């Protein structure tokens, strides 16, 4: 299985179809545990999902994420981010590395999120994508933009939307391969401080829509459990989160219908 997955990666290096959710670097174990149905979520990891969610941040925060996709070390993803709230809004930088020495992809993004009004937040991010294929095609890169909004039209009810690569950027001089244009639309409902339920649809312009749903339940004041599902192909997920003072630790496990299990772990620290 490990050899087959790596061969698939090299045969289709820019298709991204083996990645969960079809997004290139969807970091954050809290989101992974909820089936990546996170377009309405606020907080630090929204820099990797919907930058409008950065608008709620109050403290300088650092975070690191790791996932061992399908338990194949060559398909591991490492992500790092830093978010700095300012008076106009929250600035954030994130960096992700996927792959290994012979084949790897890097994404570096600079984002900004803020409230335009009390119940309406927007965000945008400019990314640089870099791909390396050893002893074959070398290196190539391109710029990609993404952004979205989150609205709160009624108490505890949220609507979110996000678009990735609306300019239809392409990667590479050897394949001149268009990157996916991905649209996400979702809703979320907060049952006070006790639970969150999210439902989302994701559409690649060239693929069928993906439907996702997730839940988060506060079992204790500083401990939550999460679960999620996604379709086409079907994926199930589960995870937990624990907050100890300024430190937050999230873990998740996602199971792909064909490729198997992926463990995720994320750690973030807020300077209060």
C-alpha positions as a printed Julia matrix, in Angstrom:
272×3 Matrix{Float64}:
   0.0    0.0     0.0
   2.8    2.42    0.89
   4.5    1.91   -2.5
   1.21   2.33   -4.37
   0.45   5.64   -2.65
   3.89   7.05   -3.44
   3.6    5.94   -7.08
   0.2    7.62   -7.29
   1.75  10.83   -6.01
   4.42  10.81   -8.72
   2.05   9.86  -11.53
  -0.31  12.71  -10.68
   1.89  15.24   -8.85
  -0.54  18.15   -9.12
  -3.94  16.52   -9.02
  -4.19  16.7    -5.18
  -6.97  14.13   -5.26
  -5.31  11.99   -2.59
  -5.5   14.83   -0.08
  -8.33  15.03    2.4
 -10.92  17.56    1.31
  -9.09  18.46   -1.94
  -7.45  21.46   -0.28
  -3.71  21.47   -0.5
  -2.73  22.16    3.12
  -5.7   21.91    5.48
  -3.8   22.1     8.77
  -5.33  21.96   12.24
  -6.42  18.83   14.08
  -9.58  20.52   15.35
 -10.78  20.95   11.77
  -9.62  17.48   10.71
 -11.63  15.91   13.55
 -14.77  17.71   12.29
 -14.43  16.35    8.77
 -12.83  19.65    7.67
 -16.29  21.23    7.87
 -14.68  24.36    9.26
 -15.52  27.25    6.93
 -17.59  28.93    9.7
 -15.04  28.37   12.49
 -13.13  31.19   14.18
  -9.67  30.98   15.71
  -6.01  30.43   14.97
  -6.33  27.49   12.55
  -8.78  29.38   10.34
  -5.71  30.78    8.57
  -5.62  27.4     6.81
  -9.38  27.23    6.07
 -11.14  30.6     6.0
  -9.06  33.63    6.89
 -12.16  35.56    8.03
 -12.02  33.44   11.19
  -8.81  35.18   12.26
 -10.85  38.3    13.06
 -11.86  37.04   16.52
  -8.31  36.6    17.83
  -7.17  38.65   20.82
  -3.65  37.37   21.54
  -0.4   36.68   19.74
  -0.5   32.95   18.98
   1.96  30.37   17.65
   0.96  26.93   16.38
   2.41  23.74   14.9
   0.6   20.93   13.11
   1.76  17.48   12.0
  -0.01  14.67   10.2
   1.33  11.36    8.94
  -0.97  10.82    5.97
  -2.08   7.22    5.64
   0.85   6.3     7.92
   3.31   6.87    5.08
   6.19   9.1     6.3
   6.87  10.34    2.76
   3.37  11.86    2.72
   3.71  13.7     6.03
   2.55  17.29    6.35
   4.2   19.8     8.7
   2.62  23.22    9.2
   3.54  26.24   11.3
   1.74  29.51   11.86
   1.83  32.76   13.78
  -1.07  35.21   14.24
  -0.78  38.78   15.5
  -3.95  40.72   16.38
  -3.69  44.44   15.61
  -6.13  47.33   15.8
  -7.17  47.08   12.1
  -7.4   43.27   12.22
  -5.35  40.08   12.61
  -2.21  39.48   10.57
  -1.01  35.89   10.16
   1.78  33.97    8.49
   1.7   30.25    7.83
   4.11  27.77    6.3
   3.51  24.16    5.25
   5.84  21.44    3.98
   4.5   18.27    2.4
   6.51  15.3     1.13
  10.17  14.29    1.4
  13.55  15.06   -0.18
  12.74  13.61   -3.63
   9.32  15.22   -3.94
   7.97  18.04   -1.83
   5.57  20.95   -1.88
   5.83  24.17    0.13
   3.12  26.7     0.78
   3.87  30.04    2.45
   0.93  32.35    3.1
   0.39  35.87    4.44
  -3.17  36.56    5.58
  -5.36  39.23    7.13
  -8.77  38.96    8.76
 -11.05  41.56   10.34
 -14.62  42.43   11.21
 -16.18  44.86    8.76
 -19.22  45.03   11.01
 -20.1   43.44   14.32
 -21.6   40.36   12.66
 -19.61  40.17    9.43
 -15.94  39.22    9.07
 -13.75  38.95    5.98
 -10.29  37.58    5.29
  -7.78  37.2     2.49
  -4.49  35.37    1.98
  -1.7   35.52   -0.59
   0.24  32.27   -1.01
   3.44  31.24   -2.68
   3.43  27.6    -3.76
   6.67  25.8    -4.55
   7.12  22.26   -5.9
  10.31  20.22   -6.11
  10.75  16.95   -8.04
  14.27  15.6    -7.66
  16.32  14.61  -10.74
  13.38  15.02  -13.07
  11.77  18.43  -13.37
  13.48  20.49  -10.7
  11.65  23.38   -9.06
   8.67  25.52   -9.92
   6.39  27.96   -8.12
   3.45  30.31   -8.42
   1.29  32.78   -6.49
  -2.23  31.89   -5.39
  -4.86  33.99   -3.64
  -7.71  32.84   -1.39
 -10.28  34.48    0.88
 -13.7   34.32    2.45
 -16.27  35.7     4.86
 -18.21  34.64    7.96
 -21.58  36.18    8.79
 -23.63  35.88   11.99
 -27.15  36.95   10.89
 -28.93  35.38   13.88
 -27.8   34.52   17.42
 -25.64  31.36   17.44
 -26.09  30.85   13.66
 -23.18  31.36   11.26
 -22.76  31.33    7.49
 -19.32  31.04    5.9
 -17.91  30.97    2.38
 -14.39  30.65    1.02
 -12.78  30.54   -2.42
  -9.34  29.16   -3.23
  -7.53  30.24   -6.4
 -10.26  32.37   -8.05
  -7.64  33.64  -10.54
  -7.03  30.08  -11.83
  -3.28  30.16  -11.26
  -1.2   27.38  -12.77
   1.78  25.56  -11.35
   4.89  24.61  -13.24
   6.51  25.0   -16.59
   6.73  21.28  -17.24
   3.02  20.43  -16.96
   1.51  23.93  -16.92
  -1.1   22.31  -14.69
  -4.01  24.46  -13.49
  -4.39  24.45   -9.72
  -7.85  23.58   -8.43
 -10.42  26.34   -7.99
 -12.26  25.38   -4.82
 -15.46  26.91   -3.47
 -16.73  26.22    0.06
 -20.06  27.17    1.61
 -21.24  26.16    5.05
 -23.38  26.87    8.07
 -22.73  26.4    11.75
 -24.87  26.5    14.88
 -23.55  27.04   18.41
 -25.57  25.57   21.27
 -24.32  28.18   23.71
 -20.91  27.08   25.0
 -21.89  23.42   25.0
 -21.65  22.27   21.38
 -21.12  23.26   17.74
 -22.63  21.61   14.66
 -21.35  22.44   11.17
 -22.47  21.42    7.68
 -20.54  22.31    4.55
 -20.29  21.68    0.83
 -17.06  21.98   -1.13
 -16.86  22.19   -4.92
 -13.85  21.91   -7.15
 -14.84  23.4   -10.52
 -13.73  20.21  -12.24
 -14.98  17.67   -9.68
 -18.22  16.66   -8.0
 -19.22  18.46   -4.82
 -18.09  17.09   -1.46
 -20.45  17.22    1.53
 -19.07  17.41    5.05
 -20.39  17.69    8.58
 -18.84  17.99   12.01
 -19.61  18.34   15.7
 -17.74  19.64   18.72
 -18.97  18.96   22.26
 -17.61  20.52   25.45
 -17.37  17.61   27.85
 -15.54  19.69   30.46
 -14.63  23.36   30.67
 -11.23  22.73   29.05
 -11.84  19.44   27.21
 -13.8   18.84   23.98
 -14.53  15.88   21.74
 -15.1   16.18   18.0
 -16.34  13.99   15.17
 -17.03  14.41   11.49
 -17.87  12.79    8.17
 -17.23  13.59    4.53
 -18.34  11.99    1.29
 -16.85  11.15   -2.14
 -14.77   9.3    -1.07
 -16.23   8.68    2.36
 -14.1    9.7     5.33
 -14.82   9.48    9.03
 -12.99  11.43   11.72
 -12.72  11.75   15.47
 -10.63  13.84   17.84
 -10.19  15.58   21.16
  -8.94  18.96   22.34
  -7.5   20.05   25.67
  -6.7   23.55   26.92
  -4.17  24.01   29.75
  -3.75  27.69   30.57
  -2.25  29.24   27.39
  -1.56  25.92   25.69
  -4.03  24.09   23.44
  -3.44  20.54   22.24
  -5.66  18.92   19.6
  -5.53  15.37   18.26
  -7.5   13.73   15.48
  -7.75  10.53   13.47
  -9.25  10.47    9.99
 -10.01   7.34    8.02
 -10.07   7.44    4.22
 -12.33   4.89    2.52
  -9.49   3.63    0.31
  -6.16   4.84    1.7
  -6.72   4.24    5.41
  -5.92   6.03    8.65
  -4.19   9.38    9.2
  -3.21  10.67   12.67
  -3.07  14.44   13.28
  -1.7   16.5    16.16
  -1.7   20.29   16.64
  -0.26  22.47   19.39
  -0.85  26.21   19.8
   0.24  28.71   22.42
  -1.39  32.08   23.09
   0.66  34.84   24.76
  -1.79  36.47   27.16
